[in-house]
Amino acid sequence: MDTNYDPQKIEAKWQKRWEEQKLFDADFAPGRKKYYVLEMLPYPSGDIHMGHVRNYSIGDALARYMSMKGLNVLHPIGWDSFGLPAENAAIKNQRPPAEFTFAYFDRMRRQLKRLGVSYDWRRELATCDPEYYRWNQWFFLKMLERGLAYRKKSRVNWCPACGTVLANEQVVNGCCWRHEETPVVERELVVVADESARPLRKPSPAWLRVRMPSGARQVRVPNRSQDHRRSSAFCAVRKPEHPKQPPPARCQRPDQKTRSGAGRSALLRHPEILQFTIQLS
């Protein structure tokens, strides 16, 4: 008996067996108690590293434990691919964002599968997929209909290196979690950042008219660059339990002036705010 552990041989053997037996597929099973496990989705902006391994090993252990107890465990995976980390990575690598992002889906998927995490890969998703973010749009419109969306100024955590805002959790010892030597500063961001965004009060040939996937409702956003065929809009809604506060929010297209992403990103950073990034094409 060989007492040496050969990961290349042993892990590949059992991962193949798990896949053949569809061990981690979560199907409808009447009578079995359901259990849902979800870790934060990775940014498709680099390789899987030890930080990912630490995070996903914890979720994997929980999912396997619950499955061994007889529960019907749903353990999906996907890609947090609709934001500035993915866009900045594409800019850094001098590749079109769509091309770079989808290439890294394949690259990181191979790496995650090599770890043998108990994902149901049939349920893989990407947040940049219209079939995914259309529900964010639907949710925002429902909040807007009920007067729960609004717009305001707010102080945010700003990373000069990223050219965007950071959540409180992304500030480590006063510095950016991605740029450990870059101090994070607080600044107040204004929704309308420059004069070119102001033709909101009159018709203009530079408007983009977009039909929301969730229904017949249309959204109009200013097209600052005549050759820019795709547009993004950032929307924020206040959590339902917070007192309503008028006026209703508008979707405001981000600044497209700088390649670094400065000014393109944040509208709001506030504890009781839910933020949504909506791609309009």
Secondary structure as the mmCIF struct_conf table of DSSP 4:
data_model
#
loop_
_struct_conf.conf_type_id
_struct_conf.id
_struct_conf.beg_label_comp_id
_struct_conf.beg_label_asym_id
_struct_conf.beg_label_seq_id
_struct_conf.end_label_comp_id
_struct_conf.end_label_asym_id
_struct_conf.end_label_seq_id
BEND BEND1 ASN A 4 ASN A 4
HELX_RH_AL_P HELX_RH_AL_P1 PRO A 7 GLU A 20
TURN_TY1_P TURN_TY1_P1 GLN A 21 PHE A 24
TURN_TY1_P TURN_TY1_P2 PRO A 30 GLY A 31
BEND BEND2 ARG A 32 ARG A 32
HELX_LH_PP_P HELX_LH_PP_P1 LYS A 33 LYS A 33
STRN STRN1 LYS A 34 TYR A 36
HELX_LH_PP_P HELX_LH_PP_P2 GLU A 39 TYR A 43
BEND BEND3 PRO A 44 GLY A 46
HELX_RH_AL_P HELX_RH_AL_P2 MET A 50 MET A 68
TURN_TY1_P TURN_TY1_P3 LYS A 69 GLY A 70
STRN STRN2 ASN A 72 LEU A 74
STRN STRN3 GLY A 78 TRP A 79
BEND BEND4 PHE A 82 GLY A 83
HELX_RH_AL_P HELX_RH_AL_P3 LEU A 84 LYS A 92
TURN_TY1_P TURN_TY1_P4 ASN A 93 GLN A 94
BEND BEND5 ARG A 95 ARG A 95
HELX_RH_AL_P HELX_RH_AL_P4 PRO A 97 LEU A 115
TURN_TY1_P TURN_TY1_P5 GLY A 116 GLY A 116
HELX_RH_3T_P HELX_RH_3T_P1 TRP A 121 ARG A 123
STRN STRN4 LEU A 125 ALA A 126
TURN_TY1_P TURN_TY1_P6 THR A 127 CYS A 128
BEND BEND6 ASP A 129 ASP A 129
HELX_RH_AL_P HELX_RH_AL_P5 PRO A 130 GLU A 145
TURN_TY1_P TURN_TY1_P7 ARG A 146 GLY A 147
STRN STRN5 ALA A 149 ALA A 149
STRN STRN6 SER A 154 CYS A 159
TURN_TY1_P TURN_TY1_P8 PRO A 160 GLY A 163
STRN STRN7 THR A 164 LEU A 166
HELX_RH_3T_P HELX_RH_3T_P2 ASN A 168 GLN A 170
STRN STRN8 VAL A 171 VAL A 172
TURN_TY1_P TURN_TY1_P9 ASN A 173 GLY A 174
STRN STRN9 CYS A 175 CYS A 176
BEND BEND7 TRP A 177 ARG A 178
TURN_TY1_P TURN_TY1_P10 GLU A 180 GLU A 181
BEND BEND8 THR A 182 THR A 182
STRN STRN10 PRO A 183 PRO A 183
STRN STRN11 VAL A 185 LEU A 189
BEND BEND9 VAL A 191 VAL A 192
BEND BEND10 ASP A 194 ASP A 194
HELX_RH_3T_P HELX_RH_3T_P3 GLU A 195 ALA A 197
TURN_TY1_P TURN_TY1_P11 PRO A 199 LEU A 200
BEND BEND11 ARG A 201 LYS A 202
TURN_TY1_P TURN_TY1_P12 PRO A 205 ALA A 206
STRN STRN12 TRP A 207 ARG A 211
TURN_TY1_P TURN_TY1_P13 PRO A 213 SER A 214
BEND BEND12 GLY A 215 ALA A 216
STRN STRN13 GLN A 218 PRO A 222
BEND BEND13 ARG A 224 SER A 225
TURN_TY1_P TURN_TY1_P14 GLN A 226 ASP A 227
STRN STRN14 SER A 231 ARG A 238
TURN_TY1_P TURN_TY1_P15 PRO A 240 GLU A 241
BEND BEND14 HIS A 242 HIS A 242
HELX_LH_PP_P HELX_LH_PP_P3 PRO A 243 LYS A 244
BEND BEND15 PRO A 246 PRO A 247
HELX_LH_PP_P HELX_LH_PP_P4 PRO A 248 ALA A 249
STRN STRN15 GLN A 252 GLN A 252
HELX_LH_PP_P HELX_LH_PP_P5 ARG A 253 ASP A 255
BEND BEND16 LYS A 257 LYS A 257
TURN_TY1_P TURN_TY1_P16 ARG A 259 SER A 260
TURN_TY1_P TURN_TY1_P17 ALA A 262 ARG A 264
BEND BEND17 SER A 265 SER A 265
BEND BEND18 LEU A 267 LEU A 267
TURN_TY1_P TURN_TY1_P18 PRO A 271 GLU A 272
STRN STRN16 ILE A 273 LEU A 280
#
